[in-house]
Every structure is written in structure tokens, then in C-alpha cells.
Amino acid sequence: MGTCATCGNVYEKTFTVTMPDGEQHEFDSFECAAHALAPTCEKCGVRILGHGFEADGVMYCSAHCARKQGITAFEDSI
């Protein structure tokens, strides 16, 4: 039995996520893992579950949000 790092639930099917620096986190669901580890958009604050957009080390969920912050290098897909 493991304990979820996000919600504290004790669960028999927890899983471990190992970060690039070797730090490990245990979770009971992908939802808890995303809540704890997914980056947030600098403009709107949503969790970025896809690739997102990165400019100068700052993450954005979309080209739209990046443009609102003055980043013009990204375009929306058509």
C-alpha cells in the first residue's frame, strides 16, 4: 500500500513518477500526478497536460496566451 503525495489517499495501486533529477513522487491517480507535477500557464494558470509552448523558460498553454504576454514566436494551428 502506498500513499498519494497529492491527496494522502492510501491505495494498493499507487505508482511512482521519477523526475529527471531523480526525485520520486507516489500517486494514486493520473489526476493527482497532473495536479502536482504539470506546469501551469503563465497567463491563465491552467495545468498544461499537452506539449504547451515555452519561451525563455516560461510555459504557456497556447499560442494565444503567449501572445497575450507579448511572445509573438508562436502561431495557432489552423
Jmol script that loads the backbone (N, CA, C; Angstrom):
load data "model"
ATOM      1  N   MET A   1       0.848  -1.183   0.000  1.00  0.00           N
ATOM      2  CA  MET A   1       0.000   0.000   0.000  1.00  0.00           C
ATOM      3  C   MET A   1       0.882   1.231   0.000  1.00  0.00           C
ATOM      4  N   GLY A   2       0.493   2.177  -0.813  1.00  0.00           N
ATOM      5  CA  GLY A   2       1.217   3.431  -0.882  1.00  0.00           C
ATOM      6  C   GLY A   2       0.311   4.591  -0.529  1.00  0.00           C
ATOM      7  N   THR A   3       0.894   5.741  -0.343  1.00  0.00           N
ATOM      8  CA  THR A   3       0.140   6.945  -0.008  1.00  0.00           C
ATOM      9  C   THR A   3       0.369   7.992  -1.093  1.00  0.00           C
ATOM     10  N   CYS A   4      -0.720   8.556  -1.595  1.00  0.00           N
ATOM     11  CA  CYS A   4      -0.645   9.568  -2.656  1.00  0.00           C
ATOM     12  C   CYS A   4      -0.037  10.861  -2.104  1.00  0.00           C
ATOM     13  N   ALA A   5       0.962  11.382  -2.815  1.00  0.00           N
ATOM     14  CA  ALA A   5       1.635  12.618  -2.405  1.00  0.00           C
ATOM     15  C   ALA A   5       0.729  13.839  -2.501  1.00  0.00           C
ATOM     16  N   THR A   6      -0.326  13.763  -3.321  1.00  0.00           N
ATOM     17  CA  THR A   6      -1.215  14.914  -3.501  1.00  0.00           C
ATOM     18  C   THR A   6      -2.370  14.908  -2.512  1.00  0.00           C
ATOM     19  N   CYS A   7      -3.105  13.790  -2.456  1.00  0.00           N
ATOM     20  CA  CYS A   7      -4.331  13.775  -1.650  1.00  0.00           C
ATOM     21  C   CYS A   7      -4.222  12.975  -0.355  1.00  0.00           C
ATOM     22  N   GLY A   8      -3.131  12.218  -0.205  1.00  0.00           N
ATOM     23  CA  GLY A   8      -2.952  11.453   1.017  1.00  0.00           C
ATOM     24  C   GLY A   8      -3.693  10.138   1.062  1.00  0.00           C
ATOM     25  N   ASN A   9      -4.390   9.774  -0.021  1.00  0.00           N
ATOM     26  CA  ASN A   9      -5.124   8.521  -0.080  1.00  0.00           C
ATOM     27  C   ASN A   9      -4.163   7.339   0.015  1.00  0.00           C
ATOM     28  N   VAL A  10      -4.498   6.377   0.862  1.00  0.00           N
ATOM     29  CA  VAL A  10      -3.730   5.140   0.961  1.00  0.00           C
ATOM     30  C   VAL A  10      -4.385   4.158  -0.005  1.00  0.00           C
ATOM     31  N   TYR A  11      -3.580   3.645  -0.942  1.00  0.00           N
ATOM     32  CA  TYR A  11      -4.142   2.878  -2.052  1.00  0.00           C
ATOM     33  C   TYR A  11      -3.180   1.777  -2.444  1.00  0.00           C
ATOM     34  N   GLU A  12      -3.701   0.609  -2.799  1.00  0.00           N
ATOM     35  CA  GLU A  12      -2.846  -0.531  -3.139  1.00  0.00           C
ATOM     36  C   GLU A  12      -2.238  -0.445  -4.534  1.00  0.00           C
ATOM     37  N   LYS A  13      -2.728   0.453  -5.370  1.00  0.00           N
ATOM     38  CA  LYS A  13      -2.244   0.541  -6.753  1.00  0.00           C
ATOM     39  C   LYS A  13      -1.594   1.890  -7.055  1.00  0.00           C
ATOM     40  N   THR A  14      -0.890   2.441  -6.086  1.00  0.00           N
ATOM     41  CA  THR A  14      -0.181   3.689  -6.367  1.00  0.00           C
ATOM     42  C   THR A  14       0.931   3.425  -7.375  1.00  0.00           C
ATOM     43  N   PHE A  15       1.400   4.499  -7.989  1.00  0.00           N
ATOM     44  CA  PHE A  15       2.514   4.416  -8.936  1.00  0.00           C
ATOM     45  C   PHE A  15       3.494   5.531  -8.619  1.00  0.00           C
ATOM     46  N   THR A  16       4.711   5.353  -9.065  1.00  0.00           N
ATOM     47  CA  THR A  16       5.770   6.319  -8.778  1.00  0.00           C
ATOM     48  C   THR A  16       6.195   7.025 -10.056  1.00  0.00           C
ATOM     49  N   VAL A  17       6.323   8.329  -9.966  1.00  0.00           N
ATOM     50  CA  VAL A  17       6.851   9.135 -11.064  1.00  0.00           C
ATOM     51  C   VAL A  17       8.245   9.596 -10.647  1.00  0.00           C
ATOM     52  N   THR A  18       9.222   9.295 -11.503  1.00  0.00           N
ATOM     53  CA  THR A  18      10.594   9.725 -11.239  1.00  0.00           C
ATOM     54  C   THR A  18      10.926  10.906 -12.138  1.00  0.00           C
ATOM     55  N   MET A  19      11.309  12.003 -11.534  1.00  0.00           N
ATOM     56  CA  MET A  19      11.628  13.223 -12.262  1.00  0.00           C
ATOM     57  C   MET A  19      13.045  13.116 -12.838  1.00  0.00           C
ATOM     58  N   PRO A  20      13.392  13.973 -13.817  1.00  0.00           N
ATOM     59  CA  PRO A  20      14.730  13.931 -14.409  1.00  0.00           C
ATOM     60  C   PRO A  20      15.870  14.062 -13.391  1.00  0.00           C
ATOM     61  N   ASP A  21      15.607  14.759 -12.292  1.00  0.00           N
ATOM     62  CA  ASP A  21      16.654  14.921 -11.274  1.00  0.00           C
ATOM     63  C   ASP A  21      16.701  13.752 -10.289  1.00  0.00           C
ATOM     64  N   GLY A  22      15.851  12.731 -10.519  1.00  0.00           N
ATOM     65  CA  GLY A  22      15.837  11.553  -9.672  1.00  0.00           C
ATOM     66  C   GLY A  22      14.819  11.608  -8.542  1.00  0.00           C
ATOM     67  N   GLU A  23      14.230  12.769  -8.296  1.00  0.00           N
ATOM     68  CA  GLU A  23      13.216  12.891  -7.248  1.00  0.00           C
ATOM     69  C   GLU A  23      12.009  12.036  -7.609  1.00  0.00           C
ATOM     70  N   GLN A  24      11.457  11.322  -6.636  1.00  0.00           N
ATOM     71  CA  GLN A  24      10.331  10.428  -6.886  1.00  0.00           C
ATOM     72  C   GLN A  24       9.095  10.897  -6.133  1.00  0.00           C
ATOM     73  N   HIS A  25       7.929  10.704  -6.772  1.00  0.00           N
ATOM     74  CA  HIS A  25       6.641  11.068  -6.194  1.00  0.00           C
ATOM     75  C   HIS A  25       5.697   9.890  -6.383  1.00  0.00           C
ATOM     76  N   GLU A  26       4.905   9.595  -5.370  1.00  0.00           N
ATOM     77  CA  GLU A  26       3.954   8.489  -5.447  1.00  0.00           C
ATOM     78  C   GLU A  26       2.537   9.049  -5.527  1.00  0.00           C
ATOM     79  N   PHE A  27       1.722   8.483  -6.434  1.00  0.00           N
ATOM     80  CA  PHE A  27       0.366   8.972  -6.653  1.00  0.00           C
ATOM     81  C   PHE A  27      -0.617   7.816  -6.760  1.00  0.00           C
ATOM     82  N   ASP A  28      -1.882   8.125  -6.492  1.00  0.00           N
ATOM     83  CA  ASP A  28      -2.926   7.119  -6.638  1.00  0.00           C
ATOM     84  C   ASP A  28      -3.712   7.284  -7.937  1.00  0.00           C
ATOM     85  N   SER A  29      -3.487   8.394  -8.660  1.00  0.00           N
ATOM     86  CA  SER A  29      -4.207   8.625  -9.912  1.00  0.00           C
ATOM     87  C   SER A  29      -3.420   9.594 -10.802  1.00  0.00           C
ATOM     88  N   PHE A  30      -3.713   9.540 -12.090  1.00  0.00           N
ATOM     89  CA  PHE A  30      -3.086  10.493 -13.010  1.00  0.00           C
ATOM     90  C   PHE A  30      -3.550  11.909 -12.690  1.00  0.00           C
ATOM     91  N   GLU A  31      -4.777  12.049 -12.212  1.00  0.00           N
ATOM     92  CA  GLU A  31      -5.285  13.363 -11.851  1.00  0.00           C
ATOM     93  C   GLU A  31      -4.420  13.995 -10.763  1.00  0.00           C
ATOM     94  N   CYS A  32      -4.091  13.229  -9.731  1.00  0.00           N
ATOM     95  CA  CYS A  32      -3.246  13.755  -8.657  1.00  0.00           C
ATOM     96  C   CYS A  32      -1.834  14.049  -9.158  1.00  0.00           C
ATOM     97  N   ALA A  33      -1.312  13.181 -10.039  1.00  0.00           N
ATOM     98  CA  ALA A  33       0.027  13.411 -10.595  1.00  0.00           C
ATOM     99  C   ALA A  33       0.041  14.702 -11.410  1.00  0.00           C
ATOM    100  N   ALA A  34      -0.972  14.905 -12.247  1.00  0.00           N
ATOM    101  CA  ALA A  34      -1.040  16.117 -13.060  1.00  0.00           C
ATOM    102  C   ALA A  34      -1.170  17.354 -12.177  1.00  0.00           C
ATOM    103  N   HIS A  35      -1.984  17.263 -11.151  1.00  0.00           N
ATOM    104  CA  HIS A  35      -2.170  18.403 -10.250  1.00  0.00           C
ATOM    105  C   HIS A  35      -0.849  18.796  -9.586  1.00  0.00           C
ATOM    106  N   ALA A  36      -0.053  17.807  -9.239  1.00  0.00           N
ATOM    107  CA  ALA A  36       1.201  18.079  -8.531  1.00  0.00           C
ATOM    108  C   ALA A  36       2.344  18.453  -9.456  1.00  0.00           C
ATOM    109  N   LEU A  37       2.393  17.865 -10.663  1.00  0.00           N
ATOM    110  CA  LEU A  37       3.598  17.978 -11.471  1.00  0.00           C
ATOM    111  C   LEU A  37       3.463  18.760 -12.777  1.00  0.00           C
ATOM    112  N   ALA A  38       2.253  18.866 -13.325  1.00  0.00           N
ATOM    113  CA  ALA A  38       2.097  19.549 -14.610  1.00  0.00           C
ATOM    114  C   ALA A  38       2.370  21.041 -14.451  1.00  0.00           C
ATOM    115  N   PRO A  39       3.081  21.626 -15.410  1.00  0.00           N
ATOM    116  CA  PRO A  39       3.316  23.073 -15.331  1.00  0.00           C
ATOM    117  C   PRO A  39       2.017  23.839 -15.534  1.00  0.00           C
ATOM    118  N   THR A  40       2.000  25.078 -15.086  1.00  0.00           N
ATOM    119  CA  THR A  40       0.826  25.927 -15.280  1.00  0.00           C
ATOM    120  C   THR A  40       1.154  27.031 -16.268  1.00  0.00           C
ATOM    121  N   CYS A  41       0.137  27.446 -16.997  1.00  0.00           N
ATOM    122  CA  CYS A  41       0.280  28.524 -17.974  1.00  0.00           C
ATOM    123  C   CYS A  41       0.540  29.835 -17.236  1.00  0.00           C
ATOM    124  N   GLU A  42       1.555  30.557 -17.674  1.00  0.00           N
ATOM    125  CA  GLU A  42       1.913  31.843 -17.069  1.00  0.00           C
ATOM    126  C   GLU A  42       0.785  32.862 -17.168  1.00  0.00           C
ATOM    127  N   LYS A  43      -0.010  32.789 -18.242  1.00  0.00           N
ATOM    128  CA  LYS A  43      -1.080  33.768 -18.468  1.00  0.00           C
ATOM    129  C   LYS A  43      -2.373  33.415 -17.744  1.00  0.00           C
ATOM    130  N   CYS A  44      -2.890  32.189 -17.988  1.00  0.00           N
ATOM    131  CA  CYS A  44      -4.224  31.861 -17.473  1.00  0.00           C
ATOM    132  C   CYS A  44      -4.226  30.902 -16.287  1.00  0.00           C
ATOM    133  N   GLY A  45      -3.089  30.275 -16.008  1.00  0.00           N
ATOM    134  CA  GLY A  45      -2.990  29.426 -14.829  1.00  0.00           C
ATOM    135  C   GLY A  45      -3.476  27.999 -14.973  1.00  0.00           C
ATOM    136  N   VAL A  46      -3.948  27.583 -16.158  1.00  0.00           N
ATOM    137  CA  VAL A  46      -4.406  26.202 -16.313  1.00  0.00           C
ATOM    138  C   VAL A  46      -3.221  25.249 -16.322  1.00  0.00           C
ATOM    139  N   ARG A  47      -3.458  24.013 -15.934  1.00  0.00           N
ATOM    140  CA  ARG A  47      -2.424  22.978 -15.994  1.00  0.00           C
ATOM    141  C   ARG A  47      -2.194  22.596 -17.442  1.00  0.00           C
ATOM    142  N   ILE A  48      -0.947  22.477 -17.843  1.00  0.00           N
ATOM    143  CA  ILE A  48      -0.598  22.136 -19.219  1.00  0.00           C
ATOM    144  C   ILE A  48      -0.358  20.634 -19.276  1.00  0.00           C
ATOM    145  N   LEU A  49      -1.299  19.913 -19.880  1.00  0.00           N
ATOM    146  CA  LEU A  49      -1.211  18.461 -19.954  1.00  0.00           C
ATOM    147  C   LEU A  49      -0.679  17.990 -21.292  1.00  0.00           C
ATOM    148  N   GLY A  50      -0.608  18.871 -22.255  1.00  0.00           N
ATOM    149  CA  GLY A  50      -0.026  18.544 -23.557  1.00  0.00           C
ATOM    150  C   GLY A  50       1.372  19.116 -23.649  1.00  0.00           C
ATOM    151  N   HIS A  51       1.791  19.415 -24.861  1.00  0.00           N
ATOM    152  CA  HIS A  51       3.140  19.933 -25.057  1.00  0.00           C
ATOM    153  C   HIS A  51       3.282  21.371 -24.587  1.00  0.00           C
ATOM    154  N   GLY A  52       2.272  22.179 -24.774  1.00  0.00           N
ATOM    155  CA  GLY A  52       2.348  23.576 -24.394  1.00  0.00           C
ATOM    156  C   GLY A  52       3.360  24.337 -25.234  1.00  0.00           C
ATOM    157  N   PHE A  53       3.639  25.550 -24.847  1.00  0.00           N
ATOM    158  CA  PHE A  53       4.579  26.420 -25.530  1.00  0.00           C
ATOM    159  C   PHE A  53       5.524  26.979 -24.477  1.00  0.00           C
ATOM    160  N   GLU A  54       6.810  26.997 -24.783  1.00  0.00           N
ATOM    161  CA  GLU A  54       7.789  27.521 -23.837  1.00  0.00           C
ATOM    162  C   GLU A  54       8.606  28.623 -24.493  1.00  0.00           C
ATOM    163  N   ALA A  55       8.750  29.734 -23.799  1.00  0.00           N
ATOM    164  CA  ALA A  55       9.569  30.848 -24.275  1.00  0.00           C
ATOM    165  C   ALA A  55      10.372  31.380 -23.097  1.00  0.00           C
ATOM    166  N   ASP A  56      11.675  31.383 -23.222  1.00  0.00           N
ATOM    167  CA  ASP A  56      12.569  31.885 -22.170  1.00  0.00           C
ATOM    168  C   ASP A  56      12.305  31.219 -20.820  1.00  0.00           C
ATOM    169  N   GLY A  57      12.018  29.900 -20.858  1.00  0.00           N
ATOM    170  CA  GLY A  57      11.800  29.154 -19.630  1.00  0.00           C
ATOM    171  C   GLY A  57      10.425  29.313 -19.009  1.00  0.00           C
ATOM    172  N   VAL A  58       9.524  30.022 -19.686  1.00  0.00           N
ATOM    173  CA  VAL A  58       8.166  30.251 -19.187  1.00  0.00           C
ATOM    174  C   VAL A  58       7.197  29.431 -20.032  1.00  0.00           C
ATOM    175  N   MET A  59       6.251  28.747 -19.376  1.00  0.00           N
ATOM    176  CA  MET A  59       5.306  27.878 -20.078  1.00  0.00           C
ATOM    177  C   MET A  59       3.962  28.573 -20.310  1.00  0.00           C
ATOM    178  N   TYR A  60       3.391  28.296 -21.486  1.00  0.00           N
ATOM    179  CA  TYR A  60       2.066  28.785 -21.855  1.00  0.00           C
ATOM    180  C   TYR A  60       1.255  27.614 -22.393  1.00  0.00           C
ATOM    181  N   CYS A  61      -0.051  27.627 -22.174  1.00  0.00           N
ATOM    182  CA  CYS A  61      -0.901  26.540 -22.649  1.00  0.00           C
ATOM    183  C   CYS A  61      -1.193  26.655 -24.140  1.00  0.00           C
ATOM    184  N   SER A  62      -1.079  27.845 -24.690  1.00  0.00           N
ATOM    185  CA  SER A  62      -1.440  28.059 -26.096  1.00  0.00           C
ATOM    186  C   SER A  62      -0.684  29.251 -26.671  1.00  0.00           C
ATOM    187  N   ALA A  63      -0.691  29.327 -27.991  1.00  0.00           N
ATOM    188  CA  ALA A  63      -0.095  30.488 -28.653  1.00  0.00           C
ATOM    189  C   ALA A  63      -0.849  31.754 -28.262  1.00  0.00           C
ATOM    190  N   HIS A  64      -2.153  31.633 -28.090  1.00  0.00           N
ATOM    191  CA  HIS A  64      -2.988  32.771 -27.697  1.00  0.00           C
ATOM    192  C   HIS A  64      -2.494  33.374 -26.374  1.00  0.00           C
ATOM    193  N   CYS A  65      -2.289  32.517 -25.369  1.00  0.00           N
ATOM    194  CA  CYS A  65      -1.822  33.018 -24.071  1.00  0.00           C
ATOM    195  C   CYS A  65      -0.413  33.601 -24.173  1.00  0.00           C
ATOM    196  N   ALA A  66       0.438  32.970 -24.976  1.00  0.00           N
ATOM    197  CA  ALA A  66       1.792  33.503 -25.155  1.00  0.00           C
ATOM    198  C   ALA A  66       1.735  34.897 -25.773  1.00  0.00           C
ATOM    199  N   ARG A  67       0.889  35.074 -26.789  1.00  0.00           N
ATOM    200  CA  ARG A  67       0.749  36.397 -27.424  1.00  0.00           C
ATOM    201  C   ARG A  67       0.248  37.441 -26.435  1.00  0.00           C
ATOM    202  N   LYS A  68      -0.669  37.056 -25.567  1.00  0.00           N
ATOM    203  CA  LYS A  68      -1.197  37.995 -24.564  1.00  0.00           C
ATOM    204  C   LYS A  68      -0.090  38.476 -23.619  1.00  0.00           C
ATOM    205  N   GLN A  69       0.986  37.714 -23.533  1.00  0.00           N
ATOM    206  CA  GLN A  69       2.122  38.085 -22.691  1.00  0.00           C
ATOM    207  C   GLN A  69       3.245  38.714 -23.511  1.00  0.00           C
ATOM    208  N   GLY A  70       2.978  38.965 -24.805  1.00  0.00           N
ATOM    209  CA  GLY A  70       3.964  39.646 -25.650  1.00  0.00           C
ATOM    210  C   GLY A  70       4.904  38.723 -26.411  1.00  0.00           C
ATOM    211  N   ILE A  71       4.672  37.423 -26.343  1.00  0.00           N
ATOM    212  CA  ILE A  71       5.502  36.460 -27.071  1.00  0.00           C
ATOM    213  C   ILE A  71       4.873  36.241 -28.432  1.00  0.00           C
ATOM    214  N   THR A  72       5.571  36.581 -29.493  1.00  0.00           N
ATOM    215  CA  THR A  72       4.983  36.511 -30.841  1.00  0.00           C
ATOM    216  C   THR A  72       5.521  35.364 -31.682  1.00  0.00           C
ATOM    217  N   ALA A  73       6.386  34.531 -31.136  1.00  0.00           N
ATOM    218  CA  ALA A  73       7.024  33.467 -31.918  1.00  0.00           C
ATOM    219  C   ALA A  73       6.112  32.293 -32.228  1.00  0.00           C
ATOM    220  N   PHE A  74       4.949  32.195 -31.594  1.00  0.00           N
ATOM    221  CA  PHE A  74       4.069  31.028 -31.776  1.00  0.00           C
ATOM    222  C   PHE A  74       2.828  31.419 -32.567  1.00  0.00           C
ATOM    223  N   GLU A  75       2.309  30.442 -33.314  1.00  0.00           N
ATOM    224  CA  GLU A  75       1.057  30.637 -34.061  1.00  0.00           C
ATOM    225  C   GLU A  75       0.103  29.511 -33.722  1.00  0.00           C
ATOM    226  N   ASP A  76      -1.195  29.823 -33.704  1.00  0.00           N
ATOM    227  CA  ASP A  76      -2.215  28.795 -33.509  1.00  0.00           C
ATOM    228  C   ASP A  76      -2.261  27.876 -34.721  1.00  0.00           C
ATOM    229  N   SER A  77      -2.628  26.604 -34.509  1.00  0.00           N
ATOM    230  CA  SER A  77      -2.825  25.719 -35.670  1.00  0.00           C
ATOM    231  C   SER A  77      -4.147  26.055 -36.336  1.00  0.00           C
ATOM    232  N   ILE A  78      -4.177  25.774 -37.611  1.00  0.00           N
ATOM    233  CA  ILE A  78      -5.389  26.066 -38.373  1.00  0.00           C
ATOM    234  C   ILE A  78      -6.176  24.789 -38.574  1.00  0.00           C
TER     235      ILE A  78
END
end "model"
wireframe off; spacefill off
backbone 0.3
color backbone group
